[in-house]
Every structure is written in C-alpha cells, then in structure tokens.
Amino acid sequence: MRLSEYTDYTLRVLMYCAAHRDRLVTIGELAEQHGLSKNHLMKVVNVLARQGLLETTRGRGGGLQLLADPQTIRIGDVVRATETDFRLVECFDAKTNACTLTPSCRLKHLFNEALTGYFRVLDGATLADMARGLSLPAMKASRPLADRKLPAVVAAKVAAPAPRRTARSGRAT
C-alpha cells in the first residue's frame, strides 16, 4: 500500500507546523523546505484550516500555525482523513468484486487483519511524536507569534535592527 502525495504533503505540513509552534509558518517556507509546489501546499493548508487543525492569517506578516495540540492529533486519523481508498484487494468492495475465489478465499481476512494492524500502529503515534526532535535546516523565520498582535509601530520599536548591507558585497555586516 502506498500513501497518496496529498497525504504525504499533509503530514509534512502538520509536522513542520508542530516543530515551529512558536511562530507563524509561511507557504513559501514550506515549499522551500520540502521542495514542493506552493499551489499544492495551498490546497492542503486550506483543507487543514477548514478542519480546524490550522489557523491561517492572510497578508503581509501572515502565515499559518497549528491550532490543535500535537499530542491530540493521531497519525492514523490524518491518514484516514486524507486517503480515499483502503481496498487492498478487489474483494474489499462487494459492489465491484468479481473474484471467483471470494466464497472460499482467506486473503480478504488476512489483508483486513493487516490493515487493522497498520492503523493500530498509526493510531499509537501522534503528531507530537513525529515532530519531537525533528532536525530541520534553519529557514528564514517569519514574524514570531508574540509580535504579530502588536501594532506595526510598536513591533518595529521592539524588534532588533536589521543588519546593514554593504554596497559592494551585498552581505550583512
């Protein structure tokens, strides 16, 4: 069984947001981190926001953040919500089953037990488990959550001054 790209992207978004709970994460940052299309990620993020897992903030300085406690989000629930087909074999769907072995075949029972075991393992893991100790390269951080509620004038006063750039090299000093 193989998970869809949509499920893969969903898990990546959730894990990244869980690892960066202290600040807003941007679609651009996620796209750069994972080498994925911004358009694909926007679809994933919109669905997660509608489900109440992410909060999104539009505009300059906006981004997204995880709303739910990562300890309460089971990986099995995410996979069930994003995958559309768990029919491992034809006989799992009585409407389309044309297998002549169905009356005496034991494979359906075996595969059903395997699928049950698969979800038992996934249900035993939470988003917090998957994000714990996640080693992610340093990305350009978006504005910290603590600053985003301050008026722009106040936030500018408390923010550290930006490094100056030299005209010749373009590097920060």
Buried (B, 14 or more C-beta within 10 A) or exposed (E): EEEEEBBBBBBBBBBBBBBBEEBBBBBBBBBBBBEBEBEBBBBBBEBBBEEEBBBBBEEEBBBBBBBBEBEEBBBBBBBBEBBEEBEBBBBBEEEEBEEEEBEEEEBBEEBBEEBEEBBEEBBEEBBBBBBEEEEEEEBEEBBEBEBBEBEEEEBEEEEEEEEEEEEEEEEEE
